[in-house]
Amino acid sequence: MHTKGILTLRHACEDDAKMLWEWANNPEVRAVSFSSKPIPWGEHVQWLKSRLNDPNCIFYIAINSDGIPIGQVRYDIEGNEAVISISIDKKFRGEGYGSILIQLGSQKLFEISNIKEIHGYIKPANSASVRAFLRARFKNEGTVTIQGYHAIHFVLRREYLYEQLY
């Protein structure tokens, strides 16, 4: 595993639509998603607008040290909990960016909000994501069913960050 420089986060915007649509429709991404059908462009544009305008959605694009977008992390918030969604551009997979993006986004979310827990749901066959969430200090809370699929339920609690620091 190696990473090329440090990631920075910026808010997603409508100009990211084509890039996000291409990332989301990558066959490997569709295979590990809970909805595996390809996403039509018009549906994606409507979805992105709704996400960007939703105050309960925090949506970041990760930029590497060369200024190139390498992935996205999104948090859908309900009360004091959030569900994380992440994807990495296929050109940058396998380089260790996943766990860094998960950590960076989650720390930022805890800093700017009153979120107490972040939940991630990963298909068991998605071993790269399972490793990334474990490296990002999420705890495996067992198996649940999401949209008819078995999923590993990962949780990062605010206090876990403080346990790491002391």
N, C-alpha and C positions, 0 to 999 in steps of 0.2 A: 504494500500500500504506500502510495506517496501522494502528496498534494502539491500543486503548483501554486504557491503563494496563498494568501489569505483571502477569504471571501468577505464581501460586503453585501449588505442588503439594501434594496431600494423597493419602494412600493410599486406593485404592478399597476399598469395603466392600459388604456384601450389600445395604445400603439403596440402592446405586447400580444395582441390577439392572434396574429398569424403564427408567431413563434410558439405560443402556448398550445395552439391547436395542433401544430406539427408534433410537439412533444407528446401531447395527450394521445394522438393517433398512432404513435409508434407501436408496431405490433407487440413488442416486448412489454410496453406499458399497458396496452389493452389486456394482455394475457394475465397480468397480475392485479388488474382492477376488478372491482366487484361488479362492474358493468362492462363486459368485454366487447360490446358492439362498437364499431367505428363511430365517431362523433361527427354529424353533419356540420358544415361550416356555419350555417344560419343559427342552428341550435347553440353552437359554441359561442357565437357573438352575443346572443341573448343571455346565455349563462354568465359570461364574463361581465357584461354590464350589470347584471343583478348582483354578482359577487362584489364588484368594485363599489357599488352604491349601498351595500349592506353594512351598517355600522357594527354588526356582529361577525364580520369577516375581516381578518387581517391577512393580507396577501402580499408576499414579498418575492422578488426576483433576486437570485444570488448572482453576483458578478465576481469574476476572478480578478487577479491582480493585473491582467492584461485588458480589463474592461469588457470582457466577453461574458454574456449571460450563460450560466452553466446549469441552472435549475430553478425550481420554484418551491416555495413552502407556503402553505395556506392553513389558517386556523379558523374553524367555524366555532363560534362561541355561543354557549348557552349557560346563562347564570355565571357561576365562577369556574366553569369547566370549558375546555376547548377540545376539538378533535383536529388532529394534524393530518395534512395531506402533503406529500412531497413527491417530486420527480426530478430526475437529473437528465439533461440532454444526453442522448446515446453516445455522443463523441467524448463525454467526460465520465462515463460510468467506469467503475472498477478502480478509480483513483483515490478513493477515500473521502470524496466530497460529501457523500450522503450523511455520515455521522456528524461531520462538521456543520453542515447546513441545518440538521435537526437541532444540534446544540445551540448554534448561533441564533436561530429563529426562536427557539424555546426560551432562551435566556432573555431575549429582547421582549418577547410576549410577557414574561413574568415582570420585567422592569416597567412596562407601560400600562399594565392592567392589574386587576385584582384576581386574576385567574389563579386557582389553587392546584388544579390538575389538568394535565394534557394527556389525551387518550390517542393512541394509534392502533389501527386494526390492520393486520398484515396476513395475507394468505400464507399458510405454512410452507408452501413450495417456493415462496419468494425469499430464498435464503440470504440474498444480498441485503434486502431491507431488514430482515430479522437481525443480521449482524450489525447493521448500521444503528438500529434502535438500541440494541444492547450496548454498543460502544458509546452511544449518546446518553447512557445511564438510565434509560427507561427500564422499568421492571416488568417482567413477564407475569401477567395476572391470570394466565390460563386461556382456555379456548372459549370463544363465543360464536354465534351464528350471525352473519351479516348478509342480508339479501340472499339467503339460502346457501351461503358458503361458510365453511369453517374458517375462522380467523383467530390469530393469536392477538390477545388484547394486551397492549403495552401501556404503561402509565408512568408519567413523570410528575411527581408532586413537587410543589414549590420547596418544601423542606429538604428534598433530596439535594438541591443545589447547595444548601447551607451545610449539609452533612459532608459534601465534597470539599468545602472550603476549610472546615475545622477539623 
